[in-house]
């Protein structure tokens, strides 16, 4: 039976993505979904996008895709682009028109109804309907601060600890916390580009996400070949 394979933040690590899909034993009927940040910081963003196309994968937009798309829109309109670091400038120069078209097609949320799962990049505000979530927060938030407001900081309460589904939210973005298991949310950013691992949640056809105590049973991961980017806990840099 076809499975759903939800992959954490790839960040241009094409070799690790290929190894992960091989370890999963990708079948022709399986669907592959990404939590965003498929590009930037790692060694081969074009290669990741080529693999995504090869497996007919789908992805939500991550904060790195959003930043690149804002920069491209600014360049095309003749307005000053946002500040870009070396990695993002390199990706801007490497991507071809079909790559940009693919990034532009990424939605902010992907609902996998057969699993009662919704994939987002960073998080959702607890108590707010999916259709009413702020797209900016979907790609940046990490926590809920002491005042109850959503925040991109690391020192608040993880939003997943406060969220109650359905649906079950699968997300990435927070490499500092690495894998995160909450009753109704699963975080898959295990820091591959920083020398950690690339992780996928593998759900059989029609299956729901297992409870916290057995969630590791449906995870598959591969170790990064090396550290491609220096890890930073500075907010907005992960």
N, CA, C and O of each residue as an XYZ file, in Angstrom:
952
protein
N       0.840     -1.192      0.000
C       0.000      0.000      0.000
C       0.881      1.251      0.000
O       1.959      1.265      0.595
N       0.411      2.291     -0.670
C       1.158      3.539     -0.743
C       1.348      4.144      0.640
O       0.457      4.073      1.486
N       2.507      4.735      0.864
C       2.822      5.385      2.125
C       2.993      6.881      1.905
O       3.161      7.340      0.775
N       2.950      7.629      2.990
C       3.278      9.049      2.973
C       4.593      9.230      3.711
O       4.732      8.823      4.864
N       5.553      9.841      3.041
C       6.893     10.040      3.596
C       7.092     11.544      3.739
O       7.227     12.262      2.748
N       7.109     12.009      4.987
C       7.212     13.442      5.269
C       8.637     13.729      5.731
O       9.079     13.214      6.758
N       9.351     14.552      4.969
C      10.786     14.754      5.167
C      11.054     16.089      5.849
O      10.464     17.113      5.503
N      11.953     16.058      6.822
C      12.348     17.273      7.523
C      13.195     18.196      6.677
O      13.386     17.946      5.487
N      13.710     19.266      7.277
C      14.438     20.321      6.574
C      15.683     19.762      5.879
O      16.593     19.256      6.535
N      15.712     19.860      4.546
C      16.807     19.299      3.747
C      17.938     20.299      3.575
O      19.106     19.915      3.633
N      17.627     21.558      3.368
C      18.630     22.629      3.249
C      19.720     22.310      2.229
O      20.903     22.494      2.516
N      19.346     21.841      1.056
C      20.325     21.638      0.004
C      21.194     20.414      0.150
O      22.173     20.275     -0.584
N      20.877     19.515      1.072
C      21.680     18.302      1.287
C      21.154     17.181      0.386
O      20.443     16.287      0.845
N      21.509     17.239     -0.891
C      20.947     16.303     -1.863
C      21.418     14.876     -1.644
O      20.638     13.940     -1.818
N      22.687     14.687     -1.262
C      23.190     13.324     -1.047
C      22.454     12.646      0.100
O      22.097     11.471      0.013
N      22.233     13.390      1.164
C      21.514     12.830      2.312
C      20.054     12.547      1.959
O      19.486     11.558      2.421
N      19.448     13.406      1.147
C      18.068     13.157      0.735
C      17.990     11.883     -0.098
O      17.091     11.066      0.104
N      18.920     11.707     -1.028
C      18.931     10.486     -1.830
C      19.119      9.259     -0.949
O      18.467      8.236     -1.156
N      20.016      9.361      0.040
C      20.251      8.234      0.947
C      19.020      7.934      1.791
O      18.701      6.771      2.037
N      18.324      8.984      2.236
C      17.119      8.782      3.044
C      16.027      8.085      2.229
O      15.392      7.150      2.718
N      15.809      8.528      1.008
C      14.780      7.912      0.174
C      15.134      6.464     -0.145
O      14.253      5.613     -0.267
N      16.434      6.192     -0.280
C      16.863      4.813     -0.500
C      16.615      3.971      0.742
O      16.160      2.832      0.640
N      16.911      4.525      1.916
C      16.698      3.773      3.161
C      15.216      3.511      3.407
O      14.840      2.454      3.913
N      14.387      4.470      3.049
C      12.943      4.297      3.195
C      12.431      3.209      2.253
O      11.409      2.580      2.525
N      13.146      2.987      1.142
C      12.677      2.041      0.137
C      11.511      2.616     -0.644
O      10.453      1.995     -0.752
N      11.714      3.814     -1.192
C      10.642      4.549     -1.857
C      10.011      3.727     -2.970
O      10.696      3.253     -3.876
N       8.690      3.566     -2.886
C       7.940      2.864     -3.914
C       7.285      3.834     -4.870
O       7.140      5.017     -4.561
N       6.888      3.338     -6.034
C       6.354      4.232     -7.058
C       5.015      4.857     -6.662
O       4.636      5.895     -7.205
N       4.301      4.243     -5.730
C       3.014      4.795     -5.298
C       3.118      5.636     -4.029
O       2.136      6.253     -3.616
N       4.298      5.669     -3.403
C       4.471      6.471     -2.199
C       4.424      7.952     -2.548
O       4.838      8.355     -3.634
N       3.917      8.760     -1.617
C       3.973     10.214     -1.794
C       5.013     10.786     -0.845
O       5.114     10.382      0.313
N       5.796     11.749     -1.371
C       6.860     12.385     -0.593
C       6.486     13.854     -0.395
O       6.203     14.578     -1.349
N       6.495     14.270      0.873
C       6.114     15.627      1.241
C       7.241     16.217      2.092
O       7.824     15.532      2.932
N       7.534     17.488      1.863
C       8.618     18.161      2.573
C       8.061     19.291      3.438
O       7.065     19.926      3.092
N       8.734     19.528      4.582
C       8.270     20.555      5.509
C       8.821     21.939      5.186
O       8.689     22.854      5.999
N       9.432     22.113      4.025
C      10.006     23.400      3.652
C      11.477     23.492      4.006
O      12.048     22.570      4.588
N      12.096     24.630      3.644
C      13.548     24.792      3.740
C      14.250     23.643      3.023
O      15.158     23.016      3.569
N      13.822     23.383      1.810
C      14.492     22.357      1.007
C      15.783     22.903      0.422
O      16.655     22.126      0.033
N      15.926     24.232      0.349
C      17.092     24.847     -0.278
C      17.844     25.714      0.727
O      17.356     26.000      1.821
N      19.065     26.129      0.317
C      19.923     27.087      1.017
C      20.701     26.453      2.165
O      20.238     25.528      2.831
N      21.891     26.987      2.364
C      22.844     26.618      3.417
C      23.614     25.333      3.122
O      24.782     25.233      3.499
N      23.014     24.360      2.473
C      23.709     23.132      2.123
C      24.386     23.220      0.758
O      24.370     24.276      0.125
N      24.983     22.110      0.300
C      25.850     22.145     -0.880
C      25.161     22.094     -2.229
O      25.785     22.445     -3.231
N      23.894     21.671     -2.306
C      23.341     21.363     -3.624
C      21.840     21.602     -3.680
O      21.060     20.655     -3.789
N      21.437     22.855     -3.606
C      20.013     23.173     -3.680
C      19.387     22.764     -5.015
O      18.288     22.209     -5.009
N      20.044     23.013     -6.175
C      19.447     22.559     -7.435
C      19.249     21.043     -7.473
O      18.259     20.560     -8.022
N      20.180     20.300     -6.895
C      20.059     18.845     -6.864
C      18.877     18.386     -6.033
O      18.212     17.412     -6.385
N      18.607     19.078     -4.934
C      17.442     18.736     -4.107
C      16.155     18.973     -4.891
O      15.245     18.145     -4.862
N      16.080     20.099     -5.588
C      14.875     20.385     -6.363
C      14.701     19.390     -7.504
O      13.577     19.025     -7.848
N      15.817     18.949     -8.092
C      15.727     17.921     -9.139
C      15.183     16.615     -8.571
O      14.361     15.956     -9.209
N      15.638     16.235     -7.374
C      15.130     15.025     -6.731
C      13.654     15.170     -6.374
O      12.872     14.230     -6.519
N      13.288     16.349     -5.909
C      11.889     16.592     -5.569
C      11.011     16.384     -6.801
O       9.954     15.757     -6.728
N      11.465     16.920     -7.932
C      10.695     16.720     -9.170
C      10.674     15.251     -9.571
O       9.645     14.741    -10.012
N      11.802     14.575     -9.422
C      11.921     13.175     -9.839
C      10.936     12.284     -9.099
O      10.389     11.348     -9.682
N      10.707     12.563     -7.831
C       9.814     11.716     -7.039
C       8.406     12.308     -6.950
O       7.578     11.843     -6.167
N       8.141     13.349     -7.769
C       6.838     14.038     -7.748
C       6.491     14.502     -6.342
O       5.344     14.409     -5.903
N       7.512     15.008     -5.640
C       7.320     15.457     -4.272
C       6.587     16.786     -4.195
O       6.497     17.531     -5.171
N       6.069     17.060     -3.010
C       5.408     18.330     -2.714
C       6.043     18.928     -1.466
O       6.538     18.205     -0.601
N       6.025     20.238     -1.384
C       6.598     20.898     -0.207
C       5.793     22.132      0.133
O       5.210     22.776     -0.740
N       5.771     22.456      1.428
C       5.295     23.769      1.848
C       6.461     24.741      1.747
O       7.618     24.331      1.662
N       6.152     26.017      1.757
C       7.195     27.031      1.715
C       7.808     27.182      3.103
O       7.099     27.221      4.108
N       9.127     27.266      3.142
C       9.838     27.523      4.391
C      10.342     28.951      4.427
O      10.206     29.681      3.446
N      10.921     29.360      5.546
C      11.404     30.732      5.640
C      12.521     31.025      4.654
O      12.668     32.167      4.217
N      13.316     30.016      4.291
C      14.391     30.251      3.325
C      13.848     30.397      1.907
O      14.329     31.239      1.148
N      12.863     29.598      1.541
C      12.222     29.801      0.242
C      11.545     31.168      0.187
O      11.628     31.872     -0.819
N      10.872     31.536      1.281
C      10.187     32.825      1.322
C      11.182     33.973      1.142
O      10.893     34.942      0.440
N      12.341     33.865      1.769
C      13.355     34.919      1.647
C      13.869     35.015      0.217
O      14.029     36.113     -0.316
N      14.125     33.879     -0.398
C      14.608     33.877     -1.781
C      13.557     34.437     -2.732
O      13.883     35.191     -3.649
N      12.306     34.072     -2.514
C      11.243     34.557     -3.392
C      11.050     36.065     -3.232
O      10.774     36.761     -4.210
N      11.191     36.569     -2.016
C      11.104     38.024     -1.820
C      12.241     38.731     -2.549
O      12.034     39.774     -3.169
N      13.443     38.159     -2.472
C      14.591     38.758     -3.141
C      14.411     38.744     -4.658
O      14.716     39.730     -5.329
N      13.925     37.647     -5.190
C      13.714     37.556     -6.638
C      12.648     38.559     -7.083
O      12.806     39.219     -8.110
N      11.578     38.672     -6.320
C      10.523     39.621     -6.672
C      11.064     41.051     -6.661
O      10.709     41.856     -7.523
N      11.918     41.366     -5.691
C      12.498     42.706     -5.618
C      13.391     42.983     -6.822
O      13.316     44.056     -7.422
N      14.231     42.022     -7.173
C      15.124     42.198     -8.320
C      14.319     42.414     -9.593
O      14.650     43.273    -10.409
N      13.268     41.633     -9.755
C      12.475     41.722    -10.986
C      11.683     43.020    -11.065
O      11.353     43.485    -12.156
N      11.379     43.606     -9.910
C      10.620     44.855     -9.913
C      11.520     46.084     -9.854
O      11.040     47.215     -9.940
N      12.827     45.864     -9.707
C      13.768     46.971     -9.670
C      13.865     47.656     -8.328
O      14.389     48.766     -8.239
N      13.366     47.011     -7.269
C      13.453     47.584     -5.935
C      14.590     46.908     -5.165
O      14.995     45.801     -5.520
N      15.112     47.555     -4.115
C      16.218     46.959     -3.362
C      15.801     45.635     -2.726
O      14.776     45.576     -2.046
N      16.573     44.582     -2.935
C      16.230     43.294     -2.332
C      16.594     43.262     -0.856
O      17.384     44.089     -0.401
N      16.032     42.322     -0.099
C      16.441     42.159      1.301
C      17.893     41.702      1.365
O      18.435     41.176      0.393
N      18.512     41.910      2.517
C      19.895     41.467      2.679
C      19.974     39.954      2.549
O      19.179     39.223      3.140
N      20.947     39.494      1.765
C      21.151     38.063      1.581
C      22.581     37.711      1.962
O      23.521     38.424      1.612
N      22.738     36.607      2.682
C      24.065     36.092      2.978
C      24.636     35.357      1.776
O      23.980     35.225      0.743
N      25.861     34.881      1.924
C      26.556     34.230      0.809
C      25.789     33.030      0.287
O      25.685     32.844     -0.925
N      25.245     32.205      1.190
C      24.538     31.000      0.767
C      23.324     31.343     -0.091
O      23.092     30.712     -1.122
N      22.558     32.332      0.328
C      21.367     32.699     -0.431
C      21.726     33.347     -1.765
O      21.046     33.120     -2.765
N      22.789     34.152     -1.789
C      23.233     34.741     -3.058
C      23.644     33.645     -4.034
O      23.378     33.731     -5.233
N      24.296     32.616     -3.501
C      24.717     31.504     -4.348
C      23.510     30.772     -4.932
O      23.489     30.447     -6.120
N      22.519     30.517     -4.101
C      21.313     29.841     -4.588
C      20.606     30.697     -5.626
O      20.135     30.176     -6.637
N      20.526     32.006     -5.392
C      19.892     32.900     -6.364
C      20.538     32.764     -7.733
O      19.855     32.795     -8.757
N      21.865     32.613     -7.747
C      22.588     32.517     -9.020
C      22.444     31.143     -9.660
O      22.569     31.015    -10.878
N      22.182     30.110     -8.856
C      22.151     28.741     -9.365
C      20.804     28.326     -9.942
O      20.750     27.531    -10.880
N      19.721     28.856     -9.391
C      18.411     28.347     -9.751
C      18.011     28.752    -11.162
O      18.254     29.874    -11.604
N      17.390     27.805    -11.852
C      16.900     28.007    -13.205
C      15.411     28.376    -13.166
O      14.766     28.228    -12.128
N      14.861     28.857    -14.294
C      13.442     29.246    -14.295
C      12.500     28.158    -13.781
O      11.537     28.464    -13.077
N      12.761     26.899    -14.121
C      11.854     25.851    -13.639
C      11.987     25.648    -12.130
O      11.037     25.226    -11.470
N      13.182     25.954    -11.580
C      13.351     25.875    -10.129
C      12.537     26.964     -9.441
O      11.868     26.708     -8.441
N      12.595     28.174     -9.977
C      11.824     29.272     -9.400
C      10.333     28.988     -9.494
O       9.577     29.262     -8.562
N       9.919     28.435    -10.632
C       8.499     28.102    -10.788
C       8.067     27.089     -9.743
O       6.953     27.161     -9.224
N       8.946     26.145     -9.434
C       8.628     25.142     -8.414
C       8.499     25.795     -7.048
O       7.541     25.523     -6.325
N       9.448     26.652     -6.680
C       9.364     27.334     -5.382
C       8.097     28.174     -5.290
O       7.445     28.213     -4.247
N       7.755     28.840     -6.375
C       6.562     29.688     -6.367
C       5.274     28.885     -6.216
O       4.239     29.430     -5.833
N       5.340     27.583     -6.518
C       4.146     26.739     -6.414
C       3.917     26.210     -5.003
O       2.854     25.659     -4.718
N       4.905     26.370     -4.112
C       4.777     25.822     -2.763
C       3.681     26.566     -1.988
O       3.690     27.797     -1.955
N       2.749     25.855     -1.374
C       1.754     26.492     -0.502
C       2.309     26.658      0.910
O       3.407     26.192      1.213
N       1.549     27.318      1.761
C       1.945     27.455      3.165
C       1.530     26.256      3.997
O       2.147     25.974      5.024
N       0.502     25.550      3.576
C       0.048     24.358      4.299
C      -0.273     23.258      3.290
O      -0.686     23.536      2.164
N      -0.083     22.030      3.699
C      -0.477     20.867      2.904
C      -1.233     19.911      3.819
O      -0.691     19.433      4.816
N      -2.457     19.644      3.481
C      -3.263     18.742      4.291
C      -3.248     17.338      3.693
O      -3.533     17.151      2.511
N      -2.914     16.363      4.521
C      -2.917     14.947      4.135
C      -4.105     14.313      4.843
O      -3.980     13.771      5.941
N      -5.255     14.392      4.193
C      -6.494     14.003      4.833
C      -6.551     12.549      5.244
O      -7.205     12.210      6.230
N      -5.863     11.670      4.492
C      -5.918     10.249      4.831
C      -5.235      9.942      6.159
O      -5.464      8.893      6.761
N      -4.379     10.890      6.616
C      -3.683     10.714      7.900
C      -4.160     11.703      8.951
O      -3.690     11.660     10.088
N      -5.079     12.590      8.602
C      -5.500     13.680      9.478
C      -4.282     14.488      9.917
O      -4.126     14.816     11.093
N      -3.417     14.804      8.941
C      -2.175     15.538      9.161
C      -2.196     16.811      8.333
O      -2.716     16.827      7.217
N      -1.636     17.866      8.878
C      -1.366     19.079      8.116
C       0.117     19.401      8.254
O       0.651     19.434      9.363
N       0.777     19.638      7.129
C       2.206     19.960      7.114
C       2.365     21.467      6.985
O       1.783     22.086      6.094
N       3.155     22.054      7.876
C       3.528     23.463      7.797
C       5.034     23.539      8.032
O       5.661     22.549      8.411
N       5.611     24.721      7.803
C       7.063     24.790      8.007
C       7.446     24.973      9.467
O       8.225     24.188     10.009
N       6.903     26.010     10.112
C       7.388     26.362     11.449
C       6.399     26.057     12.561
O       6.780     25.496     13.588
N       5.145     26.415     12.374
C       4.190     26.182     13.440
C       2.856     26.829     13.171
O       2.675     27.525     12.172
N       1.920     26.594     14.074
C       0.606     27.219     14.019
C       0.311     27.823     15.381
O       0.832     27.373     16.402
N      -0.531     28.848     15.383
C      -0.941     29.467     16.643
C      -2.056     28.623     17.248
O      -3.114     28.482     16.635
N      -1.847     28.062     18.432
C      -2.895     27.241     19.053
C      -4.205     28.004     19.195
O      -4.221     29.173     19.578
N      -5.305     27.322     18.878
C      -6.612     27.922     19.019
C      -7.089     28.734     17.836
O      -8.217     29.226     17.835
N      -6.227     28.886     16.806
C      -6.600     29.633     15.597
C      -6.805     28.635     14.462
O      -5.954     27.777     14.228
N      -7.918     28.743     13.765
C      -8.211     27.826     12.660
C      -7.131     27.914     11.587
O      -6.540     28.973     11.375
N      -6.879     26.794     10.915
C      -5.833     26.761      9.896
C      -6.040     27.837      8.839
O      -5.084     28.489      8.418
N      -7.278     28.024      8.412
C      -7.558     28.996      7.362
C      -7.292     30.426      7.802
O      -7.183     31.322      6.964
N      -7.186     30.652      9.112
C      -6.992     32.000      9.641
C      -5.567     32.237     10.130
O      -5.278     33.308     10.664
N      -4.671     31.269      9.962
C      -3.293     31.438     10.406
C      -2.571     32.493      9.559
O      -2.799     32.599      8.354
N      -1.707     33.260     10.204
C      -0.893     34.280      9.529
C       0.230     33.578      8.766
O       1.034     32.880      9.385
N       0.313     33.742      7.430
C       1.378     33.067      6.675
C       2.773     33.370      7.197
O       3.639     32.496      7.178
N       3.006     34.591      7.664
C       4.324     34.931      8.195
C       4.675     34.063      9.394
O       5.814     33.616      9.530
N       3.703     33.825     10.260
C       3.958     32.996     11.436
C       4.125     31.526     11.056
O       4.883     30.803     11.703
N       3.434     31.086     10.028
C       3.554     29.688      9.590
C       4.982     29.322      9.210
O       5.360     28.152      9.268
N       5.784     30.323      8.818
C       7.157     30.026      8.395
C       8.209     30.520      9.385
O       9.402     30.336      9.145
N       7.796     31.144     10.498
C       8.797     31.703     11.414
C       8.623     31.334     12.878
O       9.613     31.337     13.609
N       7.417     31.014     13.349
C       7.213     30.918     14.794
C       7.849     29.661     15.396
O       7.974     28.626     14.741
N       8.238     29.788     16.644
C       8.805     28.668     17.386
C       8.109     28.444     18.731
O       8.072     27.327     19.246
N       7.565     29.513     19.280
C       7.087     29.408     20.659
C       5.944     30.374     20.912
O       5.574     31.178     20.056
N       5.397     30.268     22.118
C       4.412     31.220     22.633
C       5.055     31.907     23.839
O       5.496     31.244     24.779
N       5.102     33.229     23.803
C       5.803     33.934     24.876
C       4.918     34.081     26.116
O       3.772     33.632     26.138
N       5.474     34.714     27.136
C       4.784     34.798     28.424
C       3.467     35.567     28.344
O       2.585     35.380     29.181
N       3.334     36.431     27.339
C       2.091     37.189     27.174
C       1.046     36.435     26.366
O      -0.083     36.900     26.209
N       1.432     35.254     25.848
C       0.516     34.469     25.033
C       0.611     34.743     23.551
O      -0.208     34.250     22.775
N       1.612     35.534     23.141
C       1.768     35.888     21.732
C       2.735     34.928     21.044
O       3.678     34.447     21.673
N       2.510     34.644     19.760
C       3.448     33.801     19.015
C       4.776     34.510     18.825
O       4.822     35.729     18.659
N       5.851     33.745     18.851
C       7.190     34.324     18.802
C       8.122     33.420     17.998
O       7.908     32.210     17.912
N       9.163     34.024     17.407
C      10.188     33.217     16.745
C      11.330     32.881     17.699
O      12.310     32.251     17.302
N      11.204     33.299     18.949
C      12.262     33.062     19.919
C      12.241     31.626     20.428
O      11.257     30.901     20.283
N      13.370     31.243     21.031
C      13.537     29.881     21.534
C      13.191     29.749     23.009
O      13.086     28.633     23.519
N      13.009     30.887     23.715
C      12.890     30.829     25.176
C      11.451     30.860     25.667
O      11.221     30.970     26.871
N      10.476     30.766     24.766
C       9.099     30.669     25.205
C       8.672     29.218     25.346
O       9.502     28.308     25.322
N       7.374     29.012     25.493
C       6.825     27.655     25.526
C       6.669     27.149     24.099
O       6.040     27.828     23.287
N       7.221     25.975     23.758
C       7.036     25.469     22.394
C       5.558     25.457     22.026
O       4.728     24.958     22.785
N       5.232     26.009     20.856
C       3.813     26.100     20.489
C       3.162     24.720     20.452
O       1.980     24.586     20.767
N       3.931     23.684     20.067
C       3.372     22.341     19.964
C       2.900     21.786     21.292
O       2.020     20.926     21.334
N       3.487     22.279     22.391
C       3.067     21.815     23.711
C       1.679     22.340     24.073
O       1.006     21.785     24.941
N       1.258     23.406     23.406
C      -0.036     24.025     23.701
C      -1.087     23.706     22.656
O      -2.280     23.909     22.886
N      -0.650     23.206     21.508
C      -1.577     22.949     20.412
C      -2.393     21.683     20.662
O      -1.877     20.683     21.161
N      -3.666     21.745     20.307
C      -4.533     20.578     20.362
C      -5.232     20.407     19.016
O      -5.895     21.321     18.526
N      -5.073     19.231     18.430
C      -5.694     18.945     17.147
C      -7.106     18.449     17.333
O      -7.672     18.549     18.422
N      -7.683     17.906     16.257
C      -7.035     17.670     14.968
C      -6.968     18.946     14.133
O      -7.652     19.926     14.426
N      -6.120     18.925     13.069
C      -5.285     17.812     12.629
C      -3.973     17.739     13.415
O      -3.646     18.630     14.199
N      -3.243     16.664     13.182
C      -1.885     16.549     13.697
C      -0.996     17.416     12.803
O      -1.065     17.319     11.578
N      -0.160     18.264     13.416
C       0.717     19.154     12.652
C       2.113     18.538     12.570
O       2.697     18.159     13.585
N       2.636     18.444     11.356
C       4.025     18.018     11.140
C       4.786     19.229     10.607
O       4.351     19.872      9.651
N       5.928     19.537     11.231
C       6.631     20.783     10.939
C       8.144     20.577     11.016
O       8.620     19.490     11.343
N       8.885     21.632     10.711
C      10.350     21.618     10.797
C      10.826     22.864     11.509
O      10.290     23.233     12.554
N      11.853     23.527     10.935
C      12.286     24.876     11.293
C      13.121     25.004     12.550
O      13.969     25.894     12.611
N      12.932     24.169     13.551
C      13.576     24.393     14.849
C      14.681     23.373     15.101
O      14.516     22.431     15.876
N      15.809     23.582     14.429
C      16.921     22.643     14.580
C      17.506     22.661     15.983
O      18.105     21.677     16.416
N      17.339     23.771     16.698
C      17.859     23.845     18.061
C      17.211     22.782     18.940
O      17.884     22.118     19.729
N      15.900     22.628     18.792
C      15.174     21.636     19.583
C      15.283     20.234     18.994
O      14.994     19.246     19.670
N      15.698     20.150     17.733
C      15.781     18.881     17.009
C      14.397     18.223     16.947
O      13.388     18.920     16.840
N      14.343     16.898     17.012
C      13.052     16.224     16.919
C      12.169     16.644     18.095
O      12.625     16.722     19.236
N      10.906     16.911     17.793
C       9.960     17.313     18.827
C       8.708     16.453     18.726
O       8.094     16.350     17.663
N       8.337     15.838     19.845
C       7.146     14.996     19.888
C       6.155     15.584     20.887
O       6.440     15.660     22.083
N       5.005     15.995     20.398
C       3.903     16.453     21.234
C       2.681     15.603     20.900
O       2.667     14.942     19.861
N       1.669     15.601     21.740
C       0.505     14.762     21.448
C      -0.085     14.987     20.061
O      -0.502     14.035     19.401
N      -0.122     16.255     19.611
C      -0.762     16.569     18.339
C       0.161     17.295     17.367
O      -0.314     17.969     16.453
N       1.463     17.169     17.550
C       2.413     17.811     16.640
C       3.744     17.060     16.666
O       4.153     16.517     17.693
N       4.407     17.044     15.505
C       5.704     16.374     15.380
C       6.662     17.280     14.627
O       6.373     17.700     13.507
N       7.818     17.587     15.245
C       8.853     18.393     14.610
C       9.957     17.515     14.056
O      10.472     16.644     14.756
N      10.329     17.742     12.782
C      11.248     16.840     12.083
C      12.599     17.457     11.735
O      13.387     16.826     11.030
N      12.894     18.674     12.207
C      14.190     19.272     11.862
C      15.269     18.729     12.793
O      15.423     19.191     13.924
N      16.006     17.749     12.302
C      17.084     17.157     13.107
C      18.461     17.642     12.655
O      19.465     16.962     12.868
N      18.504     18.835     12.023
C      19.763     19.543     11.809
C      20.724     18.931     10.816
O      21.934     18.951     11.044
N      20.225     18.390      9.729
C      21.118     17.739      8.771
C      22.220     18.667      8.286
O      23.387     18.276      8.275
N      21.879     19.888      7.884
C      22.878     20.799      7.319
C      23.923     21.208      8.350
O      25.011     21.656      7.989
N      23.593     21.053      9.640
C      24.520     21.397     10.721
C      25.325     20.188     11.206
O      25.981     20.244     12.246
N      25.265     19.105     10.443
C      26.013     17.912     10.812
C      25.211     16.902     11.594
O      25.777     15.951     12.132
N      23.893     17.085     11.671
C      23.021     16.159     12.399
C      22.500     15.045     11.523
O      23.276     14.288     10.941
N      21.196     14.943     11.426
C      20.566     13.886     10.644
C      19.439     14.465      9.797
O      18.920     15.543     10.088
N      19.066     13.736      8.746
C      17.882     14.047      7.960
C      16.844     12.984      8.290
O      17.119     11.788      8.191
N      15.660     13.419      8.678
C      14.657     12.515      9.243
C      13.353     12.598      8.471
O      12.951     13.667      8.011
N      12.694     11.443      8.337
C      11.378     11.371      7.718
C      10.404     10.647      8.634
O      10.765      9.702      9.335
N       9.170     11.108      8.612
C       8.049     10.426      9.256
C       7.361      9.604      8.182
O       6.911     10.159      7.179
N       7.271      8.299      8.369
C       6.733      7.399      7.353
C       5.425      6.802      7.857
O       5.406      6.042      8.825
N       4.339      7.156      7.189
C       3.009      6.709      7.611
C       2.429      5.759      6.560
O       2.320      6.126      5.390
N       2.061      4.555      6.964
C       1.370      3.653      6.037
C       0.051      4.252      5.578
O      -0.485      5.161      6.211
N      -0.457      3.739      4.486
C      -1.703      4.254      3.917
C      -2.819      4.291      4.964
O      -3.144      3.277      5.581
N      -3.394      5.472      5.149
C      -4.523      5.628      6.058
C      -4.181      5.671      7.526
O      -5.076      5.824      8.357
N      -2.899      5.540      7.881
C      -2.511      5.486      9.292
C      -2.504      6.874      9.918
O      -2.257      7.871      9.239
N      -2.775      6.929     11.200
C      -2.635      8.154     11.979
C      -1.248      8.182     12.616
O      -0.589      7.149     12.739
N      -0.816      9.367     13.016
C       0.472      9.496     13.689
C       0.409      8.806     15.046
O      -0.514      9.071     15.816
N       1.357      7.930     15.363
C       1.312      7.211     16.638
C       1.464      8.152     17.836
O       1.920      9.284     17.677
N       1.090      7.699     19.020
C       1.287      8.512     20.223
C       2.766      8.760     20.490
O       3.636      8.104     19.918
N       3.028      9.712     21.363
C       4.398     10.151     21.627
C       5.318      8.982     21.953
O       6.434      8.908     21.440
N       4.855      8.068     22.805
C       5.741      7.006     23.292
C       6.184      6.037     22.197
O       7.192      5.349     22.359
N       5.454      5.974     21.092
C       5.846      5.058     20.015
C       6.100      5.768     18.693
O       6.207      5.121     17.651
N       6.197      7.092     18.728
C       6.360      7.836     17.474
C       7.689      7.548     16.802
O       7.783      7.587     15.575
N       8.696      7.266     17.569
C       9.986      6.937     16.978
C       9.953      5.716     16.087
O      10.842      5.534     15.255
N       8.943      4.874     16.246
C       8.834      3.667     15.435
C       8.538      3.968     13.975
O       8.783      3.124     13.112
N       8.011      5.164     13.678
C       7.674      5.496     12.293
C       8.628      6.549     11.721
O       8.320      7.195     10.719
N       9.779      6.715     12.361
C      10.800      7.628     11.861
C      11.933      6.856     11.206
O      12.320      5.780     11.663
N      12.460      7.424     10.123
C      13.639      6.889      9.444
C      14.604      8.053      9.261
O      14.181      9.151      8.900
N      15.891      7.830      9.505
C      16.836      8.938      9.363
C      18.172      8.456      8.835
O      18.499      7.272      8.904
N      18.938      9.402      8.304
C      20.315      9.148      7.879
C      21.184     10.259      8.460
O      20.733     11.386      8.659
N      22.433      9.914      8.723
C      23.361     10.888      9.277
C      23.929     11.762      8.165
O      24.160     11.289      7.052
N      24.153     13.037      8.469
C      24.782     13.946      7.514
C      26.207     13.508      7.230
O      26.907     13.025      8.120
N      26.628     13.676      5.999
C      28.000     13.314      5.625
C      29.019     14.224      6.299
O      30.147     13.807      6.563
N      28.627     15.461      6.579
C      29.513     16.411      7.236
C      28.675     17.592      7.722
O      27.474     17.669      7.461
N      29.320     18.498      8.424
C      28.663     19.751      8.787
C      28.880     20.728      7.638
O      30.018     21.055      7.301
N      27.789     21.191      7.037
C      27.884     22.092      5.898
C      27.756     23.557      6.301
O      28.172     24.450      5.564
N      27.179     23.794      7.470
C      26.908     25.167      7.890
C      27.054     25.218      9.397
O      26.623     24.305     10.101
N      27.664     26.291      9.895
C      27.882     26.408     11.329
C      26.568     26.644     12.044
O      25.785     27.515     11.666
N      26.338     25.864     13.075
C      25.090     25.948     13.827
C      25.070     27.213     14.668
O      26.076     27.588     15.270
N      23.909     27.869     14.702
C      23.740     29.062     15.528
C      22.406     29.008     16.220
O      21.404     28.636     15.611
N      22.375     29.374     17.482
C      21.097     29.423     18.216
C      20.475     30.821     18.143
O      19.442     31.073     18.762
N      21.094     31.714     17.397
C      20.539     33.066     17.284
C      19.173     33.001     16.609
O      19.027     32.344     15.578
N      18.192     33.659     17.163
C      16.836     33.643     16.631
C      16.845     34.138     15.188
O      17.499     35.128     14.859
N      16.118     33.440     14.346
C      16.020     33.810     12.939
C      17.137     33.248     12.083
O      17.182     33.511     10.881
N      18.056     32.466     12.685
C      19.195     31.962     11.925
C      19.136     30.474     11.722
O      20.023     29.933     11.061
N      18.130     29.757     12.256
C      18.137     28.307     12.188
C      17.317     27.785     11.035
O      17.224     26.573     10.843
